[in-house]
Every structure is written in C-alpha cells, then in structure tokens.
Amino acid sequence: MNWQNRLITIYLYVCKHYQQNLWVHSQRMSNYADLSFSDEEVITLFLFGVMDKHREIKCIYEYADRHLRDWFPRLPGYVAYVQRLNQVADVFAPLLALIQQEQEARNSGQVWLTDSFPVILARQGHRFKACVAKQLANSGYCSTRKLYYHGVRVHIIGRRQPGSSPIPEYIDVTGASDHDGKIFDQIRPQLHNNELYGDKAYQRPDAEEIRQAQNLTVLIPVKKRQPCLEPQDQWLSTAVSRVRQPIEALFALIKEKTDIECASKVRSYKELMVHVFGKLAAALFFWNFLRVSS
C-alpha cells in the first residue's frame, strides 16, 4: 500500500469512529472554537506520522508542513497544532480499545502471554528532579534494563495466536513503581481455566492456590543464573521462553515502529497520554490493518 492509500485508510477509520462515539472525549466547553482544521485531521496526522517513523511531534508537524499541505490545507502553526493535539489526548485510549476489539482472532486458545515495558521520562539521577505528569508517573526500577527511571509502565496481556503475534486483550498504564504482580492481581479474576506465561516478575508463592482456585497455571522460565539446573528445569525454562517469544516480538514491533520507551521530550500529562496511547494505537492499527498490504 502506498503512502496515499495508507493516509486515506487512517483518515476514514478515524472519521468513522470519531463521529460515532469518540467525539464525546474531546468536547469543547467554550462558546467558540475554530475547527476549520478538524479533530479528525489532528488525530490522522499524528497516527500517520508515527507509522511513518517520525519520533517526535515536531518532526511529524515539519513533515506535514513540507509535504502534506495539499492534503491538510488548513494546517495551523506548530504551537496551535500541539495545543489541538493535547485537546484530543483523551481520544487515543478509547481509540486503542476499538482497534483491539476489531483485531481478528485466529484459532484463539486458552493461553495468555504477558509482559511489560517502561516509558521513560527521566532516567538515573535526573529522576529525583522530575515533576512531569505526577498524576500518573513516578520513580521505579526496570530490572531488564537495570535502570532507575521516572515514568510509567505499560502492561500487556495478550491471547496467544499460533504462528502470529498475540492479540492484546488487556493494556494498562501505571506508575513505574507498580510491580507486575500488582497488575496481575487486578486482572487475575478474568483468567479462569487458562495458562499464563510470564517472566520472573510473575513468580508467586501462592501459585498452587491460584491453580486450585481458578484452574490458572502461571508458568515462568527458570532463572538462568541458577547453577546446576536439573534437566527437567532446563527443558521447562526453554519451553516457556519459546511460548513467550511472540509477545517479545510484539514489543519489538511497537518499539521499532514508535520508539515509545523514550519520552524525554514530554512536558505534561496530556502529552504523556498522547505519547503512550497514541503510539500504541498507531502500532496496533498498522499491525491490524496495514501490515499485510504494505
């Protein structure tokens, strides 16, 4: 699919759902608002820019200003565009939910894959002075990257699809200090009669009680640093890691397409919502609707 058809596809999808129900998330309370450059165009331009691998809002705007004036003749100045984007920040979360719901399931089983990744506003010593988006963001530690940071953590639980990436059915954004186990406790009641494959963060002392109460088996790979593993433990660890590989591939796609982990230019809570939910929506929209024809 060429870029013109991709842009049209995004615009038609946004217009359809915005006019049906998403408009309620960006109502104006003032007597006058200049909407000659519509909210649908604001959202479309951002999603298209992210899919085109422009990492920052300024880069998205500059590209549109140079090359897309014929498509967006009412494009305002950069400052005005950022203000308009922040006004529709609350649209991206329900838009992401709609994209999730419309993803086609193929041979869905009773196997869940889960993991999380950080979105970093400030790292290491800079986190002590960070005060951006304190309504949600806080300081935490990412054991995978051995990094202390100020920001948020994105948690995804997806249904396994043989031969393909998992379908994300639960996405949550929490402060960096919230452990994966806390999120697991919130979603666990909905995971009856399943197998859940996670990493060592999901290792639970009450795993047997969970299995008996909910028929939910939590499987994690054995720590590689443990010396002298028994052969059966090595085989189990390898098998679990292979089953979990698709969700790691999904995370790699999201990061490669959006650079979502780096949020050092974010300066407000609204910008953080655009950065996180807008980029997730762009990545999943590309995977669901544009990937095959690209």
C-alpha positions as CSV (number, residue, x, y, z in Angstrom):
1,M,0.0,0.0,0.0
2,N,1.4,3.4,-1.0
3,W,1.5,6.3,1.4
4,Q,-1.5,8.0,-0.1
5,N,-3.8,5.0,0.4
6,R,-2.4,4.5,3.9
7,L,-3.2,8.1,4.8
8,I,-6.7,7.8,3.4
9,T,-7.3,4.5,5.2
10,I,-6.3,6.1,8.5
11,Y,-8.5,9.1,7.9
12,L,-11.6,7.2,7.0
13,Y,-11.2,4.9,10.1
14,V,-10.7,7.9,12.4
15,C,-13.7,9.8,10.9
16,K,-16.0,6.7,11.2
17,H,-15.3,6.1,14.9
18,Y,-14.9,9.8,15.9
19,Q,-18.3,10.7,14.5
20,Q,-19.9,7.7,16.1
21,N,-18.6,7.9,19.7
22,L,-15.1,9.3,20.1
23,W,-16.2,12.9,19.8
24,V,-17.6,12.8,23.4
25,H,-14.0,12.6,24.7
26,S,-13.0,15.9,23.2
27,Q,-16.0,18.2,23.8
28,R,-15.4,21.9,23.9
29,M,-16.9,24.0,26.7
30,S,-16.2,27.4,25.1
31,N,-18.6,29.4,23.1
32,Y,-16.3,29.5,20.0
33,A,-13.7,27.0,18.7
34,D,-12.0,27.2,15.3
35,L,-12.4,23.7,13.9
36,S,-11.6,24.5,10.3
37,F,-8.7,22.1,10.9
38,S,-10.8,19.2,12.3
39,D,-10.1,16.9,15.2
40,E,-10.2,14.0,12.7
41,E,-7.3,15.6,10.8
42,V,-5.3,16.3,14.0
43,I,-5.6,12.6,15.0
44,T,-4.9,11.3,11.5
45,L,-1.8,13.4,11.0
46,F,-0.4,12.1,14.3
47,L,-1.1,8.5,13.6
48,F,0.3,8.7,10.1
49,G,3.4,10.4,11.3
50,V,4.1,7.8,13.9
51,M,3.6,5.0,11.4
52,D,6.0,6.8,9.1
53,K,8.6,6.5,12.0
54,H,8.7,10.2,12.9
55,R,9.5,10.0,16.6
56,E,8.5,13.5,17.9
57,I,5.5,15.7,17.3
58,K,7.7,18.4,15.9
59,C,9.1,16.0,13.3
60,I,5.5,15.0,12.4
61,Y,4.5,18.6,12.0
62,E,7.5,19.6,9.9
63,Y,7.0,16.7,7.6
64,A,3.3,17.6,7.1
65,D,4.2,21.3,6.6
66,R,6.7,20.4,3.9
67,H,4.9,17.6,2.1
68,L,1.2,17.3,3.0
69,R,-0.1,20.9,2.6
70,D,-2.2,19.7,-0.3
71,W,-3.9,17.1,2.0
72,F,-4.1,19.4,5.0
73,P,-4.7,23.0,3.6
74,R,-5.9,24.3,7.0
75,L,-2.9,23.0,8.9
76,P,-2.2,25.6,11.7
77,G,1.1,26.7,13.1
78,Y,3.2,24.3,15.2
79,V,2.1,25.7,18.6
80,A,-1.5,25.6,17.6
81,Y,-1.2,22.0,16.4
82,V,0.3,20.9,19.7
83,Q,-2.5,22.6,21.6
84,R,-5.1,20.9,19.4
85,L,-3.4,17.5,19.9
86,N,-3.4,17.9,23.6
87,Q,-7.2,18.8,23.5
88,V,-7.9,15.4,21.9
89,A,-5.5,13.4,24.2
90,D,-8.4,11.6,25.8
91,V,-9.5,10.2,22.5
92,F,-6.5,7.9,22.0
93,A,-7.2,5.4,24.8
94,P,-10.8,4.6,23.6
95,L,-9.5,4.6,20.0
96,L,-6.9,2.0,21.1
97,A,-9.7,-0.1,22.7
98,L,-11.6,0.0,19.4
99,I,-8.6,-1.2,17.4
100,Q,-8.1,-4.0,19.9
101,Q,-11.8,-5.1,19.6
102,E,-11.6,-5.2,15.8
103,Q,-8.5,-7.4,15.6
104,E,-9.3,-10.7,14.0
105,A,-8.7,-13.8,16.3
106,R,-7.5,-16.9,14.6
107,N,-7.7,-20.2,16.4
108,S,-7.8,-18.5,19.8
109,G,-6.8,-20.8,22.6
110,Q,-6.7,-20.6,26.4
111,V,-3.1,-19.5,26.6
112,W,-2.2,-15.9,27.8
113,L,1.2,-14.2,27.3
114,T,2.1,-11.2,29.5
115,D,4.9,-8.7,29.9
116,S,5.5,-5.0,30.4
117,F,7.9,-2.3,29.3
118,P,8.9,1.1,30.6
119,V,8.2,4.6,29.2
120,I,11.0,6.8,30.4
121,L,10.5,10.5,31.2
122,A,13.8,10.8,33.1
123,R,16.5,8.3,34.0
124,Q,19.0,7.7,36.7
125,G,19.9,10.8,38.8
126,H,17.6,13.0,36.8
127,R,14.5,11.2,38.1
128,F,14.8,12.9,41.5
129,K,14.0,16.3,40.0
130,A,11.4,15.1,37.5
131,C,8.0,16.5,38.0
132,V,6.2,15.7,34.7
133,A,2.8,14.1,34.8
134,K,2.8,13.4,38.5
135,Q,-0.8,12.4,38.3
136,L,0.4,9.0,37.0
137,A,4.2,8.9,36.6
138,N,6.6,8.1,39.4
139,S,10.0,6.6,40.0
140,G,10.7,2.9,39.6
141,Y,13.2,0.3,38.5
142,C,13.4,-1.7,35.3
143,S,15.2,-5.0,36.1
144,T,15.5,-5.9,32.4
145,R,17.5,-2.8,31.6
146,K,19.0,-2.4,35.1
147,L,17.7,1.2,35.1
148,Y,16.1,3.5,37.7
149,Y,13.8,5.9,36.0
150,H,10.8,8.3,36.4
151,G,8.0,7.4,34.1
152,V,5.2,4.8,33.6
153,R,5.0,1.2,32.8
154,V,2.8,-0.4,30.0
155,H,1.4,-3.8,30.9
156,I,0.0,-6.0,28.1
157,I,-1.8,-9.4,28.4
158,G,-2.4,-11.0,25.0
159,R,-4.1,-14.2,23.8
160,R,-1.6,-16.5,22.1
161,Q,-2.1,-16.9,18.3
162,P,-0.1,-19.8,16.8
163,G,2.2,-18.5,14.1
164,S,1.5,-14.9,14.8
165,S,1.8,-12.2,17.4
166,P,-0.6,-12.3,20.4
167,I,-3.8,-10.3,20.4
168,P,-3.6,-7.7,23.2
169,E,-6.8,-8.0,25.2
170,Y,-5.7,-6.1,28.3
171,I,-3.5,-2.9,28.2
172,D,-2.9,-0.9,31.3
173,V,-0.6,2.1,32.0
174,T,0.6,2.5,35.6
175,G,3.3,4.4,37.5
176,A,6.8,3.0,37.2
177,S,6.8,1.8,40.8
178,D,3.8,-0.6,40.3
179,H,5.1,-4.1,40.1
180,D,3.8,-6.6,37.5
181,G,2.4,-8.8,40.3
182,K,0.1,-6.0,41.4
183,I,-1.4,-5.7,37.9
184,F,-1.7,-9.5,37.7
185,D,-3.8,-9.5,40.9
186,Q,-6.2,-7.0,39.3
187,I,-6.7,-9.0,36.1
188,R,-6.4,-12.5,37.5
189,P,-10.2,-13.0,38.2
190,Q,-10.8,-12.8,34.4
191,L,-8.3,-15.5,33.6
192,H,-10.0,-18.7,34.7
193,N,-9.2,-22.1,33.1
194,N,-6.1,-20.7,31.3
195,E,-2.3,-20.9,31.2
196,L,-0.4,-17.6,31.8
197,Y,3.2,-17.3,30.6
198,G,5.1,-14.5,32.2
199,D,8.6,-13.7,33.3
200,K,10.2,-13.9,36.8
201,A,8.2,-10.9,38.0
202,Y,5.1,-13.1,38.0
203,Q,6.7,-15.8,40.2
204,R,4.1,-16.2,43.0
205,P,4.4,-18.0,46.4
206,D,0.6,-18.8,46.1
207,A,0.8,-20.2,42.6
208,E,-0.6,-23.6,43.7
209,E,-3.5,-21.9,45.5
210,I,-4.3,-19.9,42.3
211,R,-4.2,-23.1,40.2
212,Q,-6.6,-24.8,42.5
213,A,-9.0,-21.9,42.9
214,Q,-9.1,-20.7,39.3
215,N,-7.6,-23.5,37.3
216,L,-5.0,-20.9,36.2
217,T,-1.4,-22.2,35.8
218,V,1.3,-19.5,35.9
219,L,4.4,-20.6,34.0
220,I,7.7,-18.7,34.1
221,P,11.2,-19.5,32.8
222,V,13.8,-20.6,35.4
223,K,16.4,-18.0,36.2
224,K,19.4,-18.7,34.0
225,R,21.9,-17.6,36.7
226,Q,20.9,-20.5,38.9
227,P,23.8,-23.1,38.9
228,C,23.4,-26.8,38.1
229,L,19.8,-26.8,36.9
230,E,18.1,-30.1,36.7
231,P,17.5,-31.3,33.1
232,Q,13.7,-31.0,33.6
233,D,14.0,-27.4,34.8
234,Q,16.2,-26.6,31.8
235,W,13.6,-28.1,29.4
236,L,10.7,-26.3,31.1
237,S,12.6,-23.0,31.0
238,T,13.3,-23.4,27.3
239,A,9.7,-24.3,26.6
240,V,8.3,-21.4,28.5
241,S,10.7,-19.0,26.8
242,R,9.7,-20.2,23.4
243,V,6.0,-19.8,24.1
244,R,6.7,-16.2,25.4
245,Q,8.7,-15.3,22.3
246,P,5.7,-13.9,20.3
247,I,4.9,-11.2,23.0
248,E,8.5,-10.2,23.0
249,A,8.3,-9.9,19.2
250,L,5.2,-7.7,19.6
251,F,7.0,-5.4,22.0
252,A,9.9,-5.2,19.5
253,L,7.5,-4.2,16.8
254,I,5.9,-1.5,19.0
255,K,9.3,-0.1,20.0
256,E,10.7,-0.2,16.4
257,K,7.7,1.5,14.9
258,T,7.2,4.2,17.6
259,D,10.2,4.5,19.9
260,I,7.6,4.6,22.7
261,E,10.1,4.0,25.5
262,C,11.8,7.3,25.1
263,A,9.6,10.1,26.4
264,S,12.2,12.7,27.5
265,K,10.5,15.5,25.4
266,V,7.1,15.0,27.1
267,R,6.2,18.0,29.3
268,S,2.7,17.5,30.6
269,Y,0.2,14.8,31.5
270,K,-1.8,15.4,28.3
271,E,1.4,15.0,26.2
272,L,2.1,11.7,28.0
273,M,-1.4,10.4,27.2
274,V,-0.8,11.3,23.5
275,H,2.7,9.7,23.6
276,V,1.6,6.4,25.2
277,F,-1.9,5.7,23.9
278,G,-1.4,7.5,20.6
279,K,1.7,5.5,19.7
280,L,0.2,2.2,20.9
281,A,-2.9,2.9,18.7
282,A,-0.6,3.7,15.7
283,A,1.4,0.5,16.2
284,L,-1.7,-1.8,16.6
285,F,-3.5,-0.1,13.7
286,F,-0.5,-0.7,11.4
287,W,-0.4,-4.3,12.6
288,N,-4.1,-5.0,12.2
289,F,-5.0,-3.1,9.0
290,L,-1.9,-2.0,7.0
291,R,0.8,-4.6,7.6
292,V,-0.4,-7.2,5.0
293,S,-0.8,-4.7,2.2
294,S,2.4,-2.6,3.0
